[in-house]
Amino acid sequence: MYIYTLLDKNLYVYKLIVGGNMKTRSQIPDKYKWDLELFSKDEEIEKVFKKIDEATKKIPTFNGKLNDKDKFFEFCKLDSQYSIEINKLAFYIQNSLSTDNSDVKMLKLSDRLSNAYSKLARASSFVSPQIFALSDDYLNELLKDKRAKNLDNYIREYIRLKPHKIDEQTSSVISKLNRSFNSSSSVFDILSDSEIPFEKAVDSKGKLHEVNDAVYSKYVSISDRTLRENAFNSIMNGYSKFNKTLAELYLSSIRHDIDFARLEKYDSVLDSELIEDDIPKIVFEKNIENVNRFIPLLHDYILARKKSNKNEKFAYFDLFESEKLSTKISLDKAKSIIKSALKNLGDEYLSIVERKFNDKSIDYLPNKNKASGAYCSHCYGAKTVILMNFTDDYNSMSTLIHEMGHCINSEYFLKSQPYEKADITIFAAEIASTVNEILLNQYMQQNCKKNEKKALILEFLEQVRSTIFRQTLFSEFELYAHSSLEKDMPITYEELNKKYYELSKKYYGKNIILPKNLAFEWSRIPHFYRPYYVYAYSTGLICAIIIANKVMNDNTFATKYIEFLKNGTNKNPVEMLKNIGIDLRENSTYDIAFDFIRKQLEEYKAITK
């Protein structure tokens, strides 16, 4: 709820497209550009900065007074009012910069907002410690007040987290020193982005290719096996040369997490991370347990890929080879297909899709100095927008329907929930987007040419491998690393390498060659510097598979699913999923998802005989 926490969510950093013969922003036709519909006049921007200044002066007047109910609710109302306006300005600036990072005006506004925000954060620093200092009886009394209607989850979160918060003085010292305490992630970024030397990879024709993390996924997905193998070796060998340094960075990051978890009286880092979204530990444990239960299905898939590849030396890097649909798909055709693929979600859902296609909510085409990739951005009081770099192919269409899932989800909860609950947890964030991806894939399978179906099934099965199985492998690896140090069992770079390779052998089985340098793959995964959230990719896809299957086969289910999309943070996401028949604490839930996966695998095997 607080200004300084909400604003953080809008301050994104993007890798940018540079150089080449790409069109400038002004050369892109207006019909392909979004219109943020905010701050058409400079005077409107100045009003927000004035409000930030007012908030910076006014919020400290509540210092020491939050134990008075009237003052507490007056502060909360004031905080929401300021936050809405400030977040809209952050939304406007950052989205404007993502379409043209050379915009001098926006760069200056970004710096100015960052400075103003820093002052506001300092002025607000007393709030959280003082609310934690309030008695449980007082906080429970607040919940009974009619003014707490939209603040109930906010207050309950304080009650839930209260046993784990440290005193104000210690908290103040730690917050000032936290950046220097843990620089592991930023050091890792510097190493991986610019300082680790990667050897050039040679292709089957003897041509050399520059290799780095940015182009790695491109090279390992192409049909040239020589280039795939050499690109893989280039990346793994590059990281291997910094193995000891990267191990120390990762272990240092874990030690930092452990120290803070212990300061806040948690039994483990896992407990401290799951509590943020109020996720029961059993959800994390059940995901690992059940994905392990279905590892034989992954082995069966790999054997099918090996037979299809007709290569007895089928290796890890061969898994990434994709069979792209060669058909050109224009933007207009993609829109038409997307609407057909989503028809089972009902007229209301489709009407929002149609509106987003036509109200300049989407920035479609690449231009010089525009952010690469794609994203969806939402903000209370503004229309949800999508940034794309559409290139007339299936992948672009799939990306567009993915981001549209995020967009419609945001549109629903922004309209259905008050400001204080109009957001989404990391745990639930990818469900809506992935449901759309699966619906598109299944629609295309039913309406494609015979020679295209193999590629579409393979796309789905690779998503399962990389999102469910691989992310769960990651979860097991970080659980090993954290729990070892939490038990005061020192581990070295050699043990990290050994454990990762052992897990890889368990997951991928005997039907594939696992190069020895795969042991170093863990050291290139940036997710590990933010502990215990990759499991949510796995649970998210499992939920999405079940939801998409129900949407396709039960005409009444779409209504229930849309209620889930409207939830925001009004209710616990695990309980909301249970309300629509998906209980991640029950093994039977995983049976449903993997039964669908198994059927897709059987189709793949039949096609590739």
VONU-620744 format. One record per residue (C-alpha): x, z, y. Coordinates in steps of 0.2 Angstrom, whole numbers, padded with zeros to 4 digits, always signed. Example, Ala and Ser with C-alpha at 12.3 -4.5 7.8 and 13.67 -1.06 7.14 Angstrom:
BEGIN
+0062+0039-0022;+0068+0036-0005;
***
This chain:
BEGIN
+0000+0000+0000;+0014+0004+0012;+0020-0008+0025;+0038-0007+0019;+0033-0010+0000;+0021-0024+0003;+0032-0034+0015;+0046-0034+0002;+0035-0044-0009;+0034-0058+0003;+0053-0059+0008;+0058-0072-0005;+0074-0081-0007;+0074-0099-0014;+0088-0111-0020;+0086-0126-0009;+0088-0145-0012;+0102-0152-0002;+0109-0169+0003;+0105-0186-0006;+0093-0199+0001;+0078-0187+0001;+0065-0189+0015;+0065-0177+0029;+0050-0166+0032;+0043-0177+0046;+0044-0193+0034;+0031-0185+0022;+0013-0190+0025;+0002-0176+0031;-0010-0178+0016;+0004-0171+0005;+0008-0156+0016;+0000-0139+0016;-0007-0132+0032;-0005-0113+0032;-0018-0111+0045;-0009-0096+0053;-0001-0093+0070;-0005-0110+0079;+0001-0102+0095;+0017-0092+0099;+0006-0079+0108;-0002-0075+0091;+0015-0071+0084;+0020-0061+0099;+0004-0050+0096;+0010-0046+0078;+0027-0041+0084;+0018-0030+0097;+0008-0022+0083;+0024-0019+0073;+0031-0010+0089;+0015+0000+0090;+0016+0005+0072;+0034+0010+0073;+0029+0022+0087;+0013+0028+0081;+0016+0031+0062;+0029+0045+0066;+0015+0055+0074;+0008+0058+0057;+0024+0066+0051;+0019+0083+0044;+0001+0080+0046;-0004+0072+0030;-0010+0088+0023;-0025+0086+0034;-0038+0076+0026;-0044+0067+0042;-0026+0063+0047;-0022+0057+0029;-0037+0045+0029;-0033+0040+0047;-0015+0036+0043;-0021+0025+0028;-0033+0015+0038;-0020+0012+0051;-0007+0008+0038;-0018-0005+0030;-0022-0013+0047;-0004-0015+0052;+0001-0021+0035;-0012-0035+0034;-0005-0042+0050;+0013-0040+0047;+0012-0047+0029;+0003-0063+0036;+0017-0066+0048;+0030-0063+0034;+0020-0075+0023;+0019-0088+0037;+0038-0087+0041;+0044-0088+0023;+0033-0102+0017;+0037-0112+0033;+0056-0109+0028;+0053-0114+0010;+0047-0132+0016;+0061-0134+0029;+0076-0121+0028;+0083-0130+0044;+0069-0124+0055;+0078-0115+0068;+0063-0107+0076;+0058-0100+0059;+0075-0094+0055;+0075-0084+0072;+0058-0077+0068;+0064-0072+0051;+0079-0062+0058;+0068-0055+0071;+0055-0049+0058;+0068-0042+0047;+0075-0031+0061;+0058-0026+0066;+0053-0022+0048;+0069-0011+0046;+0064-0001+0061;+0047+0001+0054;+0053+0006+0037;+0064+0020+0044;+0049+0026+0055;+0039+0027+0039;+0052+0035+0028;+0043+0052+0028;+0027+0046+0021;+0030+0045+0002;+0040+0061+0001;+0027+0071+0010;+0013+0064+0000;+0023+0069-0016;+0024+0087-0009;+0006+0089-0008;-0002+0099-0021;-0012+0091-0036;-0027+0101-0030;-0026+0093-0013;-0024+0076-0020;-0038+0078-0032;-0049+0084-0018;-0044+0068-0008;-0051+0058-0023;-0068+0065-0021;-0069+0060-0003;-0080+0045+0000;-0066+0038+0011;-0055+0037-0004;-0066+0023-0012;-0052+0010-0010;-0038+0022-0011;-0042+0030-0028;-0028+0021-0038;-0016+0024-0024;-0019+0042-0024;-0019+0043-0043;-0002+0034-0043;+0005+0049-0033;-0002+0061-0045;+0005+0052-0060;+0022+0049-0053;+0023+0066-0044;+0032+0075-0059;+0046+0062-0058;+0050+0063-0039;+0065+0072-0032;+0065+0082-0016;+0065+0074+0001;+0083+0078+0006;+0090+0071-0010;+0079+0056-0009;+0085+0052+0008;+0103+0053+0003;+0100+0042-0012;+0091+0029-0002;+0105+0027+0010;+0118+0026-0004;+0108+0016-0017;+0115-0001-0012;+0133+0004-0014;+0128+0014-0030;+0122-0002-0039;+0130-0019-0033;+0131-0025-0051;+0117-0038-0049;+0124-0046-0033;+0141-0046-0041;+0134-0055-0056;+0125-0068-0045;+0142-0072-0036;+0151-0074-0052;+0138-0085-0060;+0134-0095-0045;+0151-0099-0038;+0166-0091-0047;+0165-0093-0065;+0174-0110-0069;+0165-0121-0081;+0174-0135-0090;+0167-0153-0088;+0156-0159-0103;+0159-0176-0110;+0145-0186-0117;+0144-0198-0132;+0151-0212-0121;+0166-0202-0114;+0159-0199-0097;+0163-0182-0089;+0149-0171-0082;+0150-0156-0070;+0143-0141-0078;+0135-0125-0070;+0120-0114-0073;+0109-0125-0062;+0111-0141-0072;+0114-0133-0089;+0095-0134-0094;+0095-0152-0090;+0110-0157-0101;+0105-0146-0116;+0088-0154-0117;+0093-0173-0117;+0095-0184-0132;+0114-0186-0131;+0119-0173-0144;+0137-0174-0139;+0133-0169-0121;+0121-0155-0127;+0135-0147-0138;+0148-0149-0125;+0137-0142-0111;+0133-0127-0122;+0151-0124-0126;+0156-0126-0107;+0143-0113-0102;+0147-0100-0116;+0166-0102-0115;+0165-0100-0096;+0156-0084-0098;+0167-0078-0112;+0182-0079-0100;+0174-0065-0090;+0167-0056-0105;+0175-0039-0101;+0170-0040-0083;+0152-0045-0086;+0151-0031-0099;+0157-0018-0087;+0145-0025-0074;+0130-0024-0086;+0135-0007-0092;+0137+0000-0075;+0120-0006-0070;+0113+0003-0085;+0122+0019-0081;+0115+0018-0063;+0097+0016-0071;+0100+0030-0083;+0106+0042-0069;+0091+0038-0058;+0079+0040-0072;+0087+0057-0076;+0086+0062-0058;+0067+0058-0058;+0065+0068-0074;+0061+0053-0086;+0066+0054-0104;+0073+0036-0103;+0074+0021-0092;+0060+0013-0102;+0048+0027-0098;+0053+0025-0079;+0050+0006-0079;+0034+0006-0089;+0026+0019-0078;+0026+0008-0062;+0012-0003-0069;+0005+0012-0079;+0009+0003-0096;+0008+0014-0112;+0025+0014-0121;+0016+0008-0137;+0013-0009-0129;+0031-0012-0128;+0034-0005-0145;+0020-0015-0153;+0026-0031-0146;+0043-0029-0154;+0036-0023-0170;+0024-0037-0172;+0035-0051-0166;+0047-0045-0179;+0033-0046-0191;+0031-0065-0188;+0050-0069-0187;+0048-0079-0204;+0036-0091-0194;+0051-0094-0182;+0062-0098-0197;+0049-0110-0203;+0048-0118-0186;+0067-0120-0186;+0067-0128-0203;+0053-0140-0198;+0064-0145-0183;+0079-0147-0194;+0070-0159-0205;+0063-0168-0191;+0080-0170-0183;+0087-0176-0200;+0103-0167-0197;+0110-0154-0209;+0121-0148-0195;+0106-0143-0185;+0113-0131-0172;+0107-0119-0159;+0109-0131-0145;+0098-0144-0154;+0083-0133-0152;+0083-0137-0133;+0081-0156-0136;+0065-0161-0129;+0054-0176-0132;+0047-0180-0115;+0031-0190-0112;+0037-0206-0105;+0020-0210-0097;+0020-0210-0078;+0007-0199-0071;+0002-0201-0053;-0003-0186-0042;-0021-0193-0042;-0021-0195-0061;-0014-0178-0063;-0028-0170-0053;-0041-0179-0063;-0033-0173-0080;-0031-0155-0073;-0050-0154-0069;-0054-0161-0086;-0043-0149-0095;-0050-0134-0086;-0069-0139-0088;-0072-0125-0101;-0068-0112-0087;-0085-0117-0079;-0092-0124-0063;-0086-0110-0052;-0068-0111-0057;-0068-0130-0056;-0075-0129-0038;-0061-0118-0032;-0048-0130-0040;-0057-0145-0031;-0056-0135-0015;-0038-0131-0017;-0034-0149-0020;-0043-0154-0004;-0040-0141+0009;-0021-0143+0012;-0017-0128+0001;-0003-0138-0009;+0013-0145-0003;+0016-0158-0015;+0032-0169-0012;+0050-0165-0011;+0059-0166+0005;+0076-0162+0012;+0079-0144+0014;+0064-0139+0004;+0064-0126-0009;+0066-0133-0027;+0054-0129-0041;+0037-0123-0038;+0028-0107-0034;+0011-0100-0028;+0011-0088-0013;-0004-0076-0009;-0007-0065+0006;-0023-0055+0011;-0031-0063+0025;-0023-0080+0022;-0027-0094+0010;-0017-0095-0006;-0004-0109-0006;+0006-0119-0019;+0023-0127-0016;+0027-0141-0028;+0040-0155-0030;+0029-0167-0039;+0038-0182-0048;+0024-0192-0057;+0027-0185-0074;+0020-0173-0087;+0031-0159-0082;+0025-0160-0064;+0007-0160-0070;+0010-0145-0081;+0019-0136-0067;+0004-0140-0055;-0009-0133-0067;+0002-0118-0070;+0003-0114-0052;-0015-0117-0050;-0018-0103-0063;-0009-0091-0051;-0018-0098-0036;-0036-0096-0043;-0032-0079-0050;-0026-0074-0032;-0041-0082-0024;-0052-0072-0036;-0044-0055-0033;-0042-0058-0014;-0060-0061-0012;-0066-0048-0024;-0055-0033-0020;-0051-0023-0004;-0034-0025+0003;-0027-0010-0006;-0031-0017-0023;-0029-0036-0019;-0013-0039-0029;-0007-0041-0047;+0005-0032-0058;+0020-0040-0066;+0012-0036-0083;-0003-0047-0079;+0004-0060-0067;+0009-0074-0079;-0007-0073-0090;-0018-0084-0079;-0005-0097-0076;+0000-0099-0094;-0019-0100-0100;-0020-0116-0089;-0004-0123-0097;-0011-0120-0114;-0027-0128-0110;-0018-0143-0103;-0007-0145-0118;-0022-0144-0130;-0033-0156-0120;-0018-0168-0120;-0016-0166-0138;-0034-0171-0141;-0034-0186-0129;-0016-0193-0131;-0009-0208-0140;-0004-0204-0158;+0015-0206-0154;+0013-0193-0140;+0006-0179-0150;+0022-0173-0158;+0030-0171-0141;+0015-0160-0135;+0015-0149-0150;+0034-0147-0149;+0032-0142-0130;+0020-0128-0136;+0030-0122-0150;+0046-0122-0139;+0036-0111-0127;+0032-0099-0141;+0050-0099-0146;+0058-0096-0129;+0044-0085-0122;+0038-0074-0136;+0053-0074-0148;+0068-0076-0137;+0061-0063-0124;+0058-0051-0137;+0076-0053-0144;+0081-0049-0126;+0070-0033-0126;+0078-0027-0142;+0095-0031-0135;+0092-0021-0119;+0084-0007-0129;+0100-0006-0139;+0111-0005-0124;+0101+0007-0114;+0097+0019-0129;+0115+0019-0134;+0121+0025-0117;+0106+0037-0115;+0113+0045-0131;+0130+0046-0124;+0136+0034-0137;+0149+0023-0127;+0148+0004-0131;+0161-0009-0127;+0160-0028-0123;+0164-0031-0141;+0149-0021-0147;+0137-0030-0135;+0143-0047-0141;+0141-0041-0159;+0124-0034-0157;+0118-0050-0148;+0125-0061-0162;+0117-0050-0175;+0100-0051-0166;+0102-0070-0165;+0105-0071-0183;+0089-0061-0187;+0078-0071-0176;+0084-0088-0179;+0088-0086-0198;+0099-0097-0210;+0092-0114-0207;+0102-0116-0191;+0120-0116-0186;+0123-0102-0173;+0140-0106-0164;+0151-0090-0163;+0151-0092-0144;+0132-0088-0144;+0138-0070-0144;+0142-0072-0126;+0124-0078-0121;+0118-0061-0116;+0131-0061-0102;+0123-0075-0093;+0105-0068-0092;+0101-0061-0075;+0085-0053-0081;+0095-0039-0089;+0099-0032-0071;+0081-0028-0070;+0078-0018-0085;+0063-0019-0097;+0051-0032-0089;+0055-0047-0100;+0043-0040-0114;+0029-0044-0102;+0033-0063-0104;+0030-0061-0122;+0014-0051-0121;+0008-0062-0107;+0010-0078-0118;+0002-0069-0133;-0013-0064-0122;-0014-0082-0114;-0015-0090-0132;-0029-0079-0137;-0038-0082-0120;-0036-0101-0121;-0042-0101-0139;-0057-0092-0134;-0061-0102-0119;-0060-0118-0130;-0071-0111-0144;-0083-0099-0135;-0094-0105-0121;-0098-0087-0116;-0080-0081-0114;-0075-0089-0098;-0087-0077-0088;-0078-0062-0096;-0061-0070-0092;-0065-0073-0074;-0070-0055-0072;-0052-0051-0078;-0045-0063-0065;-0055-0054-0051;-0048-0037-0056;-0032-0036-0045;-0025-0019-0047;-0043-0011-0047;-0041-0006-0065;-0027-0004-0078;-0022-0022-0084;-0020-0015-0102;-0038-0008-0102;-0045-0024-0093;-0038-0034-0107;-0046-0023-0120;-0062-0025-0111;-0061-0044-0115;-0056-0041-0133;-0037-0041-0132;-0029-0024-0137;-0010-0025-0136;-0009-0008-0145;-0017-0016-0161;-0008-0027-0174;-0024-0037-0176;-0022-0044-0159;-0005-0052-0163;-0013-0059-0179;-0025-0069-0169;-0011-0076-0158;+0001-0080-0172;-0013-0088-0182;-0015-0101-0168;+0003-0104-0167;+0004-0106-0186;-0009-0120-0185;+0001-0129-0172;+0016-0128-0183;+0007-0135-0198;+0001-0150-0187;+0019-0152-0181;+0025-0152-0199;+0012-0165-0205;+0016-0176-0190;+0035-0176-0194;+0034-0178-0213;
***
